[in-house]
Amino acid sequence: MTARSKIDAATPASTAAAATTTRPHVELFTDGACSGNPGPGGWAFILRHPATGKAIERSGAEASTTNNRMELMAVIEGLRALTKPSLIDLTSDSQYVLNGLKEWMDQWKRRGWKTASKQPVKNQDLWETLDLLREKHDIRFHWIRGHQGHAENERCDELAVAAISSLTPGGRTGEGLA
């Protein structure tokens, strides 16, 4: 783990309560999508402040990318949207992103950005960006199954797919949307 311990879903309530008194609490919902893998891809996030009910939605796209890169970009852009250190409930359908943040990243760094099998970490550039961003915040991780009716996840998926459509003539995303 990093020097400042990250809060996860198994953290005792007293620790989580202490963090919420010193930092604003926000909810971050994210999703990435790709038409082909690799292919055109989109990312989206919803950032919500539960105390006020205020929320923002943002999305973007890249012409040639992978689904995992778009999942990572959704979290990166969501964290970049925050203006101050926060307690974040991060909800994603990507086990790759959540496991990377809470289990793998610190090990990769200790090994010089190599996996347990001594291979270079894929998407290292994005993981390094996430590493810098996570240092500013306390993050609790929540995995949800994608495409199962979770309102914010479905909305993020819609936004990510729409972002892909904005890249192509006539707004078509093609087959194989992940």
C-alpha positions in Angstrom: 0.0 0.0 0.0 1.0 3.6 -0.3 2.2 5.7 2.6 -1.3 6.9 3.3 -3.6 3.9 3.7 -6.5 3.6 1.3 -9.9 2.9 2.6 -11.7 0.0 1.0 -15.1 -1.6 1.4 -13.8 -3.7 4.3 -12.6 -0.8 6.4 -14.2 -0.4 9.8 -17.0 2.1 10.0 -15.1 4.2 12.5 -12.2 4.8 10.1 -14.5 5.6 7.3 -16.5 8.0 9.5 -13.3 9.8 10.5 -12.4 10.2 6.8 -15.8 11.7 5.9 -15.5 14.4 8.6 -12.3 15.8 7.1 -12.9 15.3 3.4 -16.0 15.8 1.2 -17.7 12.5 0.2 -18.4 11.9 -3.5 -19.6 8.9 -5.5 -17.8 8.1 -8.8 -19.4 5.8 -11.3 -17.4 4.8 -14.4 -17.6 2.8 -17.5 -15.6 2.2 -20.7 -16.6 0.8 -24.0 -14.9 -0.2 -27.2 -16.2 -1.1 -30.7 -13.8 -3.8 -31.5 -10.9 -4.4 -29.2 -8.8 -2.6 -30.3 -11.0 -0.1 -32.1 -12.8 3.1 -31.4 -13.5 3.5 -27.7 -15.4 5.7 -25.2 -15.3 6.4 -21.5 -17.7 8.1 -19.2 -18.2 9.0 -15.6 -20.8 10.3 -13.2 -19.5 12.2 -10.2 -22.1 12.9 -7.5 -22.0 14.7 -4.2 -24.6 12.9 -2.1 -24.9 15.7 0.5 -26.1 18.2 -2.1 -27.4 15.9 -4.8 -25.3 17.7 -7.4 -23.8 15.5 -10.2 -21.8 15.9 -13.3 -21.5 13.6 -16.3 -18.6 13.6 -18.7 -17.5 11.4 -21.5 -14.9 11.2 -24.2 -13.6 8.9 -27.0 -10.4 7.8 -28.8 -10.3 6.6 -32.3 -8.0 3.5 -31.6 -7.9 2.0 -28.2 -8.9 -0.9 -26.0 -11.7 -1.5 -23.6 -9.3 -1.7 -20.6 -7.8 1.7 -21.6 -11.3 3.2 -21.7 -12.2 1.8 -18.3 -9.0 3.3 -16.9 -9.6 6.7 -18.6 -13.1 6.9 -17.1 -11.6 6.7 -13.6 -8.7 9.0 -14.4 -11.1 11.7 -15.8 -13.5 11.3 -12.9 -10.6 11.8 -10.4 -9.3 14.8 -12.4 -12.7 16.4 -12.1 -12.4 16.7 -8.4 -11.1 20.0 -7.1 -10.1 18.9 -3.6 -9.0 15.7 -1.8 -12.1 13.6 -1.2 -13.5 10.4 0.2 -14.6 8.6 -2.9 -16.9 5.6 -3.4 -15.7 4.3 -6.7 -18.2 2.0 -8.5 -17.1 0.2 -11.6 -17.9 -3.0 -13.5 -14.2 -3.4 -14.3 -12.5 -5.9 -12.1 -9.3 -5.0 -14.0 -9.5 -1.4 -12.8 -10.6 -2.2 -9.2 -8.1 -5.0 -8.6 -5.4 -2.9 -10.2 -6.0 0.0 -7.8 -6.5 -2.0 -4.6 -4.3 -5.1 -5.1 -1.9 -5.0 -8.0 -0.5 -1.5 -8.5 1.7 -1.3 -5.4 3.2 -4.7 -6.3 3.8 -3.6 -9.9 5.6 -0.5 -8.7 7.9 -2.5 -6.3 8.8 -4.7 -9.3 9.6 -1.7 -11.6 6.2 -1.9 -13.3 6.4 -5.6 -14.0 3.8 -8.3 -13.4 4.3 -11.3 -11.2 5.4 -13.1 -14.3 8.0 -10.4 -15.0 6.2 -9.0 -18.0 5.7 -5.3 -18.5 2.4 -4.0 -17.1 0.0 -3.2 -19.9 -1.3 0.4 -20.0 1.5 1.5 -17.7 1.1 5.1 -18.7 -2.5 5.2 -17.5 -1.7 3.2 -14.3 1.0 5.8 -13.5 -1.5 8.6 -13.9 -4.0 6.8 -11.7 -1.2 6.3 -9.1 -0.6 10.0 -8.9 -4.3 10.8 -8.7 -5.2 8.2 -6.0 -2.6 9.7 -3.7 -4.8 12.8 -3.2 -7.9 10.8 -2.2 -9.3 8.1 0.0 -11.0 5.6 -2.2 -13.5 2.8 -1.4 -14.0 0.3 -4.2 -17.3 -1.2 -5.3 -17.7 -3.8 -8.1 -21.0 -4.2 -9.8 -21.8 -6.6 -12.7 -22.1 -4.6 -15.9 -25.3 -4.5 -18.0 -27.4 -5.7 -15.1 -29.7 -2.7 -14.6 -27.5 -0.6 -12.2 -28.8 2.9 -13.2 -25.5 4.8 -13.0 -23.5 2.1 -14.8 -26.1 1.9 -17.5 -26.0 5.7 -17.9 -22.2 5.7 -18.1 -22.4 2.9 -20.7 -24.8 5.1 -22.8 -22.5 8.1 -22.6 -19.4 6.0 -23.5 -21.2 4.5 -26.5 -22.5 7.9 -27.6 -18.9 9.2 -27.4 -17.8 6.4 -29.7 -20.6 7.4 -32.1 -19.3 10.9 -32.3 -16.1 9.6 -33.8 -17.7 7.8 -36.8 -19.5 9.1 -39.9 -23.2 8.9 -39.3 -22.7 8.1 -35.6 -22.5 4.3 -36.1 -20.6 2.3 -33.6 -20.3 -1.0 -35.4 -20.6 -4.4 -34.0 -19.0 -6.0 -31.0 -19.4 -3.2 -28.5 -17.9 -4.3 -25.2 
